[in-house]
């Protein structure tokens, strides 16, 4: 069994930045892709970013390119999501997810096997 625990989000002013982390524990081999998704109020869950098992390949939703950066530290079994120049529309619950079947990256929620509990990020204008 795998557990994913996201760091606490919080309230930040527009224009600020935030780094989320997601620590994996349990039965992991280290060769897994990771992704971040988010669900804004009243909206569907959407893909944010993904990273391959070795960190060499990343993918971002088009609307996230330039302000979001995904990275990972396999020695700590942790993946990070850095968000710059936060906007009120970034307000959402952010979820990390683990894809045990792929070494690459996937934008599809159905590709992911385990999910974190989510962390709330609120951006004030």
C-alpha positions, 0 to 999 in steps of 0.5 A: 500500500502506498500513502501520499501526503501533501504539504499544507497549502494555505492562503497567499496573496496574488503575485506570491509564490508557493511550493507544495510537496508530496511525500510518498511512503509504503510499497514503492520501488522508486520507478514511478511517475508522479503528477499534480492535479487540481480542482477549483470550486465548481470545476472539474479536476484538471491536470497541472503537471507530471514528471517521469520517474527520473525527473528528466521528462516533465509535462504541463497543462498549456495554461500552467506553462511558465508559472508552474514547475514540477520536480522530485527528489527520489532520495526523499520520495518527494515530489514538488510543485512550485507555483509562481505569480499566483492568481486568484484563479489558481485557488483550488484543492491540489492533489498529487498522484502516483502512476506505478505503471509508467516511467513516463508522464501522463495527463490522464487521471485514470493513469494514476494509481494512488492519490493524496488527500489534497491540499487547499490553496487559496489566492486572494486578490 
